[in-house]
Amino acid sequence: MQGTYDDAWPWSPRRGSDVSYFSSSSHPSDADDELDDKMSQADTVEREEFAGDGGSGRNSSSLSVYSYHSSVDGSAILRDIHGRTFNNTSDNYMLPADVAEHDRLDLQHEMLKKKRGGLFFAPQAVRRALAPRDGSRPSILDVGSGSGSWVIEMGRQFPHAEVVGLDLAPANLRSYRTPPSNCRFECDDANLGLLHYKGCFDVVNASCVSLGITNYRKFMDEVVEILRPGGVFLTVEGDMQIYDENYNPVSLANEGEPGFTYTVRLVGAILDAMRAKGPGIDAYPKIYDWLQDQGNVWRDIGQKFLYIHIGPWEDGMSAKDKQISELMRQDLLRLFQSAKPLLLSYGWFEETVDKWSAGAEEEFKILKNKYYVRWLSRWAIKPGQTT
Ligand SMILES: C[S@@+](CC[C@H](N)C(=O)[O-])C[C@H]1O[C@@H](n2cnc3c(N)ncnc32)[C@H](O)[C@@H]1O
């Protein structure tokens, strides 16, 4: 298997009474390096499994032991395609799940955090929902948690809360980013339903995951169910469309046509290939309208568009904006690499994809185009208050 997934644990099989997952609370942090060593030497590691309360995780002190064997379980949850490692459970989501992609997601996470000024919008509602209280422990779910950065940072920011990251593939838990004891990760497909979590969470985050959600509208109905009263739903999605310096969408042009750029051509090809994988990629523009359609299940909804320069092409940009624009430029360059297997599977010749990627890279290097990427942030707050 390409890419080491010795660090590709923990993971859990299906839910229900046999739900099993790893909680870092059960692993002393100083044991993590030792465990990594064990995995690479013996390819086997013991880990804890919780008896499960339907997946709510509220009984995360009841332990049993689950034995993970990476050479067997690893191939069940991960597969190689065109030299990159992918999840092995969903055909809809076809971006890699390897260290290179997780590094890209970390970079994107830093960029969004800087642009937003924190880990989330609607800070008052989020802090209210996660305030310490008697009776129940505040809980957070990150659907499509990717590398795990948001989960880990939320765990640090809200040490009294429990944070669960759910993803098709294991997070990137290298020893330098050992999660705090209130975080855990589950391997699962959100398309199989979330209702086993009914009433379990105060915040549900879904960042850049719509591509992998087959029925986003249904997913939103389930989010309402799994949130407690006063709970907050947070989403952010990057627009698969390039915007010009006047914030207008740039039309796709083919080579030889006026206005052709490699950047827009490549993004257009990626969008087509994603569309061929399912309806998820066309859901994100509709999320705000769907939140409104859901009606009085929400007390308050909001949205904010963030336009981020691709590279520091504008005069007079602040140091912070320059830094954010550099992260955007790097993020896109790496996305082009991550999307290569998708483009090849869709039917493009490798030489075409490589030519477009090299062309886009050159455009980025010389800041040929004055382009933005638009990010769509939405949030919604459930009525009531958890006591
Ligand atoms: C683009 S990444 C975003 C990761 C993270 N939320 C972030 O913003 O950095 C999308 C993640 O969602 C996961 N994903 C996609 N479809 C999913 C599904 N149906 N259920 C669970 N996870 C899913 C992918 O495996 C991937 O890790």
The ligand as an SDF file (V2000), in Angstrom:
LIG
                    3D

 27 29  0  0  0  0  0  0  0  0999 V2000
  -12.0850   18.1380    2.0220 C   0  0  0  0  0  0  0  0  0  0  0  0
  -11.9490   17.1500    3.4280 S   0  0  0  0  0  0  0  0  0  0  0  0
  -12.2750   18.3310    4.7210 C   0  0  0  0  0  0  0  0  0  0  0  0
  -11.7340   17.8740    6.0500 C   0  0  0  0  0  0  0  0  0  0  0  0
  -11.9760   18.8330    7.1910 C   0  0  0  0  0  0  0  0  0  0  0  0
  -13.3790   18.9710    7.4890 N   0  0  0  0  0  0  0  0  0  0  0  0
  -11.3710   20.1580    6.8780 C   0  0  0  0  0  0  0  0  0  0  0  0
  -12.1060   21.1310    6.6600 O   0  0  0  0  0  0  0  0  0  0  0  0
  -10.1320   20.2450    6.8490 O   0  0  0  0  0  0  0  0  0  0  0  0
  -13.4430   16.2060    3.4460 C   0  0  0  0  0  0  0  0  0  0  0  0
  -13.3830   15.0790    4.4540 C   0  0  0  0  0  0  0  0  0  0  0  0
  -14.7040   14.5410    4.5660 O   0  0  0  0  0  0  0  0  0  0  0  0
  -14.6170   13.1360    4.5900 C   0  0  0  0  0  0  0  0  0  0  0  0
  -15.8910   12.6140    4.0820 N   0  0  0  0  0  0  0  0  0  0  0  0
  -16.3920   12.7390    2.8400 C   0  0  0  0  0  0  0  0  0  0  0  0
  -17.5810   12.1450    2.7500 N   0  0  0  0  0  0  0  0  0  0  0  0
  -17.8500   11.6300    3.9640 C   0  0  0  0  0  0  0  0  0  0  0  0
  -18.9220   10.8630    4.4920 C   0  0  0  0  0  0  0  0  0  0  0  0
  -19.9580   10.5090    3.7290 N   0  0  0  0  0  0  0  0  0  0  0  0
  -18.8760   10.4900    5.7800 N   0  0  0  0  0  0  0  0  0  0  0  0
  -17.8120   10.8190    6.5550 C   0  0  0  0  0  0  0  0  0  0  0  0
  -16.7620   11.5260    6.1060 N   0  0  0  0  0  0  0  0  0  0  0  0
  -16.7660   11.9290    4.8340 C   0  0  0  0  0  0  0  0  0  0  0  0
  -13.4270   12.8060    3.6960 C   0  0  0  0  0  0  0  0  0  0  0  0
  -12.9120   11.5380    3.9760 O   0  0  0  0  0  0  0  0  0  0  0  0
  -12.4750   13.9390    4.0280 C   0  0  0  0  0  0  0  0  0  0  0  0
  -11.6290   13.6100    5.0820 O   0  0  0  0  0  0  0  0  0  0  0  0
  1  2  1  0
  2  3  1  0
  2 10  1  0
  3  4  1  0
  4  5  1  0
  5  6  1  0
  5  7  1  0
  7  8  2  0
  7  9  1  0
 10 11  1  0
 11 12  1  0
 11 26  1  0
 12 13  1  0
 13 14  1  0
 13 24  1  0
 14 15  1  0
 14 23  1  0
 15 16  2  0
 16 17  1  0
 17 18  1  0
 17 23  2  0
 18 19  1  0
 18 20  2  0
 20 21  1  0
 21 22  2  0
 22 23  1  0
 24 25  1  0
 24 26  1  0
 26 27  1  0
M  CHG  2   2   1   9  -1
M  END
$$$$
